[in-house]
Amino acid sequence: MKRFSMTLAVSLAIALVVVACASMQSGGRDHVTKAVAAQGGADTLGAVKTISYKATVRQWEPEQSAVAGGEMRLANDSTLVSVTDVAAGATRNDWVRNFQYPAPRTFTFTEIITAQAGYVAGIDSNGRTKQSREANPPAHSMSGLRLAAAQRERLRTSPLLTLEMSKNPDRVAAAPSVTVGGVSHPAVDYRVGEQTLTVLFDPATGLPARVRSLDYDNIWGDVTYDVVLADWQTVGGARIAMSRKYELNDRTVMDVKLSETTVNTPIPADRLAIPAPFLAAAGKPAAGKVPYQWIIRRQFIGVYLDSNQPSYDPQSSPGLKLQELAPGVQHVVGGSHNSLVVEMKDYVIVFDAPVSDWQSNWTISAARGKYVRKPVKYLVLTHHHMDHAGGIRAYADAGATIVTGQGTAAHFRRVLSAPYTRSPDLSPSDLSKTPIVEVAGKHVLSDGQRQVELYVLDPNPHAEGLLIGYIPDAKLGFVTDLWSPGAGPLPAKLTPPLAALVAGVKKAGISPAKFAGGHGGTGDYAPVAALEGK
């Protein structure tokens, strides 16, 4: 009798779970059905064969701020002409990007995005540096990483997203309601390959209000990335959102305004064709844990390295390596961003944690291999920008003390307290107790045999609290962003960043023979100092 009762109870529990799941899925489909109707109905949306529009675009980069945790920098003001052939699954984007940061310049280029491949062509930059030419070659097949990001973002903003969801009910599931601005939005999850998009609906109209992904950011860890849809207008019977605001953890990082939107305007096939040589060389969209935020936002400032390795291009570099600059001093080079490893008596010091925890793990492993049994005791961060501090968690996880410039310690405490369950490179742990040393003016790290000196360079035009390093016995300095030694010829006179470096060296009373860079390579300092007064 007891066995019968237990069996009955288990059967009832399973039945309730099945009913609940069915109800959840049905509830999700109901929201989708209502949204399709609100956008004009399945027949109207299904009759859309092409979509064309013009747009103005503003983009901001929050982690290139002048002050740690401060106001976002305006990255660019751009114009966009976009055409999509729905049946072919192909989109062409013609961009004119007028960058404001890190320097004024213009990129004019075309992207073609298909289900199988991506293509970029026609980039023309006014006053381009060698680094920007390498990051944006004139014509190339998209990397698998960039293609995956482009495909996801195209789907996120597609006016036909709800129609696609209605045709794939097995990939739709009800999700908990999400409250934004005091309004509770019903929501559904939509699985697309290894990604899940959460669609939030306007409770009054039934239209999609937000499309959310749960991303990983190298500074803030687990983040929400939303496109907020508004200003719905009827075009050819279909309702299309003319306003698209992108929010990263509720901060607007991109604002897109559509105009001259049409549907079913014929598109010549050659406008969407990828040239045969580039199509043959194209890779498939990347799978797995794609670093979407790095891919998307490095394009905001025009310095994305379009490669399947975020920090180097395997076609031009075998990868990261240690390059000895002096006894016990190694420059981590071979990528777009460098670190410096300094051997001490019982430990090592590393300058900068660029790009990602993957690169940090590589550097930590290489340092341990070179200097056996010597742990990384200190990570010195020259400044707070995402591309030079994005690998901070790997060092904190390895037990390093973080050393950073004046006014930035509180920022990094918040960073290390943020959850990072979506990290592709680290298992989550509590990093909130990581020791942080904030440098005010000058700080010396010494083991009785060698000393490493740190100096705050304020004022400077790049970032408040920026540090340079100096190793007296090697007469070697380390500088990031104010100067990229070896990346190009010196200017005819001091630029503001170089002037800040020269002033800082004089104020510190140090005598560097060379500087190693967070970008570039190494360079003699005397020619830089000689520019003063010219």
N, C-alpha and C positions, 0 to 999 in steps of 0.2 A: 504493500500500500504506500509506504514511504517512497519507494522507488518510483511508483506511478505518479505520485504528487510532484516529486522533483522533476521528472520527465515533462510533466504537464507545465510546470512553472518555467522550465527552460524553453519549451516550445512557444509558450506565450511571450516570453521575453524576446525571442528571436523574431516572432511575428510582429511585435511592437516596433522593433528596430527596423524591420523591412518596411512596415507601413510608414514609419517616420521618415526613412530615407526616400521612399516614393513620394511622400508629401513634400519633402524638401525639394526634390527634383521638379515636381509638378509646380511648386511655388516659384521656382526659378524660371521655368518655362513660361509661366503666366506673366511675369514681369517682362520677359523678352517679347512675348506676343503683344503686350500693350505698347511697348516701345516701337515695335515695327508699325503698328497701326498709327501711332502718334507721328511717325515720320512719313506717312503717306500710304502705308499698306504694302503688303508683300508684292502685289502686282506692279505697283509704281516703282518700288525699289528694284525689283527684278528687271524692270525695263531699262534701268540705267546701264548703259554700255561704256560710256566714257565720262570722266569728270575732269574739268579744267578750271583753274583759278589762278589769280594773282594774289600776292600777300605781302604785307610788311611784317618784319620779324625783329624783335628786340631780344637780346640774350644777355644775361648777367651771370658772373661766376662768383659764387659766395666764398669759395676758399682761395681766392686770390686777393682778398681784401687788404687794405693798407694796414689795418689794425686787426689783431687776432680776434675773431668773432665779431668783427665790425661790419660796416656797410659794404654790401656787395659792389664789385666793380662792374660798370657797364662794359660788356665784352664787344658787342657790335650792334649796328643797325643795318638790316639787310632787306633786300627785296628778293622775292621768289616767284617764279612762274612754274606751275606744276600741272602735268597732264597724266592721266591714268587710263589705261585700257583695261577694263574690268575683266573681260574674257581672257586676255593674254596674261593678266596678272603682272603687268609691267607699268612702271611709273618713271617719268622723267622730271627731274627737278633742275631748273636753271637758276643758279644763285648769283647774286652780286652781294658779297659780304664786305661791308665797310667796318673794319675792325678799329676799335678805340684802344684796346689793350691786348697784348703788352706794348704795342706800338701802333700808330696809325698806318694802315695799309689796306689794300683792296684785293680780294680774291674774287675772280669771276670764273665760274666753273659749272659743269653739268654732272649730275648723278643720274645713272639709270639703274633701277632696282627691279629685278625679276625674282621669280621663285627659285631659280637655279644659280643666278650670278648677279654681280654688281659691277659697275664701271664708273670711273671718274675721269673727266677730261676737261681740257681747256683752261686750267688754272693759270691766272695771270695776276701777279702781285706787284704792286708798285713799291719799289725799294725793298725787295725781299732779301732776307739774310740767307746765308748758306744753310743754316739750320732749318728755316722755313721751307727752302727748296727741297731739302731732304724729306721733310715731313709731308710735303704736298707736291709730289712729282707731277709733271704736266699731264700724263695720261697713264692710267693703270687699272688693273682689275682690283676690285675691292677685296680686302682681306676677309676671311671668313667671319672674323669678329665684327667688323664694320657692317657686313651684309646682314648678320643676325640682328644687330641693333637697328639697322635701317628697316628691316622687315617688320620687327616688332612695333616700331614707332609708326610705320605706315598703317598697320592694322589698328593700332590704338585710336587713330584719328579718322579712320575710314567711315564715311557716312553709311556704308553698307555693313558695318560691324554687326548690328542687331539682326540683319537679314541672314548673315552667315551663321550667327548663333542659333537662329531659329531652324536652320537647315542641319545643324549638328547638335541635337538635343542631348546626345550621350556625353557631350563635353561640357554641358551646362549644369551647374549645381547651385542651389540657393546658398547664400552666404548670410552671416549675421548683418543686420542693419548697421549703418555707419552714420554717426552724428557729426555733421560739419556745420559750424556756425549756428549751432542750436537747432538745426533741422535734421531729423532722422530720415535717412535715405535707405529704402530697400535696396538690396544688392544681390548680385549673382557672381559666381566665379565661372570663368571660361578658360578651359585648358587649351593651350596651343603648343603642341610639342611638349617641351620641358618647362614652358612658362605658363603662368596663370595670370590672367587679367581679371581684376575685380571691377565690375561695372556697377556704378551707383546711379540710381534712377531718381529723377525729380518726383517727389510724392504727389504733386499736383497734376503735372502734365504726363507723367510716364516716360518722358524723354530721357536719354542718358545725360546725367549731370557731370559725372566724373568717370574716367577710366584709370584705374590704379594698378601699379605693379609694386611689388615689395622687392626693393633692390638692396645692394650692398654698396656703401660709399666708403672709400678708403680712409676718410677722416671720421665720419659720423656713424659708421657701422650700419646697422639695420635702419633703412629709411623707406618712407613712402614716396613714390613718384607718381603724380597725378596729372592728367590733362583735364582741365575744367572746361566744359563745353557750354557755350552761351550764344545769345543773339541768333536764335534759330530763324532761318528764312526759307521760304518755299522757292525751289528752283526746279522747273520742269515737273512740278507735282510732288517732288520729294523735299522733305525738310532737312536742311543742312546747317550745322553750327558754323557761324561766321567768325566766332571768337574762340580761340583756343589758348588758355593760359596753363602753363606747366608749373607745377609746384613741387619742390623738393622739401619734404618735411614741413609743408605749409608755407614755404617761402617761394614767391614767384621768381622763377629763373628764366622763363621764356614767355613772351607775349606775341601771339600771332593773330593778325587781323586779315580775313579774306575779303577779296573784292573781285568783281567781274567773273563770278562763278557761273559756269554753265555745265549742263549735262548733254551727252550725246552729240557733242561737237566732233566731227571726224578728225582723227589723228593719223597723219601719214605714218605708215609702218616704219620707215627709216628713222623717224624721230625716236623710236623706242628700241632700235636695234643696237646691240653691243657689237662692235667690230669683231670680225671672226678671230683674229689673233688673240685679242683680249678675252673673248669668250672661251677659247680653247685653254687659256692659262688660268682661268678663274677657278677659285676654290668654292666649295660648298659652304653654306652658312654654318658657323660654328655651333657646336652643341655643348651641353654641360653648363658649368657656372661661368657665363659670359660676364665680364666686368662692364656692364652697360653704362654705369655712370662715368667711368673713365672714358669710354669711347665717345659718348654723347658730348660730354662737357669739355673735353680737350678740343673738340671741333668748335666749340663756342669761341675759343681764343685763337684758333687757327694754328695749333701746334700738335695736332694729333698725328702720331706716327702710324700710318695705315698698314699694320702688320699683324700677323697672328701671334706675335710676341709683343705685349704692350710696351716693352721698354727697349726693344731693338728689332731690326729687320734682318732676318736670317739670310736674305739675299746679299746684304752688304756687310754683315758682321757675323762671326761665328758665335757671338754671345758674350756674356760678361766674363771678365778676367781680372786678375790682380796684376798691376804693373808697379814694380818697385821704383820708388823715387829717391829713397835714401835708406840706409840700414834701418830695418824695422818700420818702414813707412810704405804702405801699399795704396795705390790709387785704384779704385774699382771702376773700370772703364769697359767700353764695348757696347754700351747702351746709350739711350738718350739722356740719362741722368747718372751722375757719378756719386760715389762716397769716398771717404778717405779712412784707412785703417792704420792706427798708430799703436805699435807694440810698446808696452810698458813692462816693468819687471815681472809682475805676476798677473797681468791682465791686459786687455786691449781697449782702446777707445775708438769709436766709429763716429765719423761726421756724416750726418744726414741719413735719412731713411726714405729714399725716393720711391715713387710710383706705387709700390704694393708690398704686402707682407711676403709675397713670393720672392721679390728681389731681396728683401731683408733676410729671408731664410737662406738665400743663396750666399749673401755676404757673410752672415754668421757662420755658415758651414765652411766657407772658404777661409775665413779668419782662423777658425779652430783647426783646420787642416794645416795652415801655414805656421801657426803658433800654438803647438799642441798643448792642451790642458790649460790654456789661458782663456778665461771667459771674457765676454764683452761686459765690462763693468760700467761703462758710460756710453750713452748715445747722446751726441751733441747735435742739436737741431739748429741750423743756422737761422731758420725762420719758419713760420707756420703754414706756408702755402702747401696745398694738397700734393703737388708733384714732388716735393722734397721731404714731406713729413708723412706721406701716406702709408709707409711701412712701419710706423711707430709701434704697433701692437706686437709685432714679432720680437722686438727688442725688450719690450716690457714683459712679455711672456717668458723670455730667456733670463729675466732677473736683472736687466740693466737699469741703472739710474738715468733718468732723462735730464739733460742739461739744456736749458733754453734761455732766450734773451728776456730782458726786462719787460714786464707787462704781459707775458704770454703763459705763465704757469697755470693760471686759473683756466684758461682756454684748454690746455692739454689735460688738466684734471677732468674737465667735462668730457673731453674726447675719450679718455681711458675709462670713464664710468659708463659710456654708452654701450648697449648690447651689440654684439656682432655675431649673431648665430648664423648669418648668411655668408660669412667669410669663406672664400674658396680655399684659403691657405692655412687657416688656424682653427683649432678646436676652441670653443668658448671657455673662458675662465674669468675669474674676478681680477681685473687689472687696476681697480680703483685705488689700491693702496701703493701703487708704483711710486717710488721716491722721485721727486722732481726738484731740481736745483735751478733757481732763477738767477741769472747773472745780471748784476747792476754795475755797469762800467767795465770791470775786469775780474776775471776769475782764473785761478791757476790749478791745474790738475797735476800732481807730482807724486812720484814714487821714491824720491830720494836720488834717483839716477837720471831720469829724464823728466822734463816738465813740458806741459802743453798749456799754452796761454790762450784765453778767450777774451775777445773785446766786443763790446756793443758799439755798433756804428750808427749812432743817431746824431743828427738827422741823416736820412738817406731817402731817395725817391721810391724805394721798392716796398719796404715793410718795416714797421716800427719794431724795435727790439732785435734787429738783424745782427747776427754774430759773424765775426771772422775768427779763424783759428791761426795759431802760430806755433811752430815747433822750433825753438831757438837753436838747438844743436844741428838741425838740418837746414836752418835759414829758409824754411818753407812755410808759406801761408796757405790757407784754404779759404776760398771765397765762392759764394753762390749767387748767381744772377746779376750782381753788380758788374762782374767781368767774367767772360767765358774764355779763358786763355786758349789760344790756338784755334778758336772757332772762326776767326776771320782777322783781317788786318786791323791794326789800331786806327782810330780816327785821327784826323789832323790836329784836333784839340780835345781837351777833356770834355766828355759828356757829363751830365749830372751824376749818373751812377759811378763813373770812374772818379769824378771829383770827390764823391763821398768816400770812396775807397782810399784815395790818396790822403784826404784829410784825416781819416781814421788811422791810417798807418803812422802819420806824423804825430797825431795826438797820443798814440800808444807808445811812441818812442822805440818801435821795433825796426829791424833791418832785414826784411825778407829779400832773398836773392831771386826766388821764384814763387809763383802762386800755382797751386793746383785748383781746378775749378769743379763746381757742381755740375757744370756743362763744359764741353770742350775737352781740353787736355791740360797741359802745363805751359807756363810762359814766364819769361824774365820780367821782373818787376821794374827794373831801371827805365826801360822805354816808356812805361806808363807814368812814372814819376816825372820824367822829363817833359811830359806834355803840359805840366803845370805852368801857367803863365803864357802859353801860346795862344 
